[in-house]
Amino acid sequence: MKQAEIDRERARPVPPRQLFVDGDWTPALSAAVLDVISPIDGSRLTSIADAGPADVDRAVAAARRAFEHGGWSRMAPAGRKRVLLRLADLIEAHALELAVLGVRDNGTEIGMAYKAEPLSAAGTFRWYAEAVDKVYGEIAPTAADVLGLVHREPLGVVAAIVPWNFPMMIGAWKIAPALAAGNAVVVKPPEGASLTLLRLAELAAEAGLPEGVLNVVTGRGAVAGEALGLHMDVDAIAFTGSGAVGRRLLDYAARSNLKRVHLELGGKSPNIVFDDVADIARAAQVSASGIFRNSGQVCVAGSRLLVQSGVHDRFVEALLAATAKLRVGDPLDLASGIGAISSAEQLAKNLDHVAAAEAEGAERLTGGNRLLEESGGFYMAPTVFDRVRPEMRLSREEVFGPVLAITAFDTEEEAVRLANGTDYGLAAAVWTADLSRAHRMVRAVRAGVVHVNTYGGTDITVPLGGFRQSGFGRDKSLHAFDGYSDLKTAWIAL
Ligand code: NAD
């Protein structure tokens, strides 16, 4: 990736975008639009359609028609595979365009965005495309006078509701397995980052996905999202976002048609460093990146550093040195290590957490302030607080910003107690040179993923999801694929 190529993409005007319904572009019936503000400089980038309930009805009806028609849902698996592989190739062919468009929309640093958004989405489509014709049904071990067959069938119409931090990557985690399984899909992108998913739908049509199989309704969560949640003809919702909205979706399902709800929610993930950590400098550098990459706007961010007392001072010193090297700046400048905060509201929320931590007596070691205000964009310094007690807000509430809370501990039991001492259970890490301790910690920590001697780093082959209030259901891997089909038994008397 060259700076000149990025600059060329960045200079392209972005035309106002409409809804993508039944294979065509259409404005919201009310003609309402929402401004898209770029977090890079606070300027108005373009507009998106602001869908209302009637638009959601149109999209769901188109998806239902496409599903019932069978052109996709009953297509031979090898045919679905071909289309999804073509889509993966198209995403890759447009990777730079998609990455820059996404960065202009949500502010993620381009190096990360390029890999985590188009390239990862292409990989996800490819992986599920390859799975389509390799997952079999079952023959049950019944008595000799019957034949028990277990078929897998698509659910029908699946709605995917996606957050703004990695809309393509997370969108693909839901759209790819849902389509591969034969469903029709309605996507509700986040209002703060809709542009790449709209482009994805266009590429899917180019790849040969039949009309109505993938629809995109942009707009406000409380309106378009709610309409999907309450819809009587949506069979399942796959959601990634906040716990507050996750609760609403369960309520909508209960009040409507008991649609299935898969929830991937937030976290307050512990990154646990023991005295016997093998390489302090490396662990500190990976830990800094584990919280500060994408300005902490990562669901699995290691936002609580639990560090054993014997190594506390040396580790914190190394961590501050690693943090000082992180360069916050224009996310489309290849020299920047960290980009913008996605919106003015999110920046204000982060600064509020900083003020609360200070008021509660935590010790600010670095950061805590807005940066580059003169750019008009939304930037924040990587922020580290020490002496954060478990009862403080900073230990309990997800910031979803570049704010790290450090708490010291003495024993392994205390580390486990602290690690499990929140309502969440999304991710964790353990740094130790003691293999037995590493395995004990993997068992003891309540989280969907426990990293050992690293932080983050994962791929499509393993499931991602939460324990406790970090949600249920899993993205990625064949476990996620299972979530987009129903089992049907055929019981045949012989
Ligand atoms: P959010 O919950 O505010 O919004 C997520 C999506 O829900 C958006 O598309 C939004 O428009 C929609 N929405 C909002 N109100 C709605 C309603 N009433 N009904 C239906 N839909 C509605 O979350 P966000 O701010 O976009 O994302 C940040 C959150 O997402 C954080 O909590 C983060 O931890 C979580 N997250 C989790 C994962 C994971 O894999 N577990 C990954 C990324 C982000």
Boltz pocket constraint, residues with backbone or C-beta under 6 A from the ligand:
constraints:
  - pocket:
      binder: B
      contacts: [[A, 161], [A, 162], [A, 163], [A, 164], [A, 165], [A, 170], [A, 188], [A, 189], [A, 190], [A, 191], [A, 219], [A, 220], [A, 221], [A, 222], [A, 223], [A, 224], [A, 225], [A, 226], [A, 229], [A, 240], [A, 241], [A, 242], [A, 243], [A, 245], [A, 246], [A, 248], [A, 249], [A, 264], [A, 265], [A, 266], [A, 267], [A, 298], [A, 299], [A, 300], [A, 398], [A, 400], [A, 426], [A, 464], [A, 465], [A, 466], [A, 470], [A, 471]]
      max_distance: 6.0
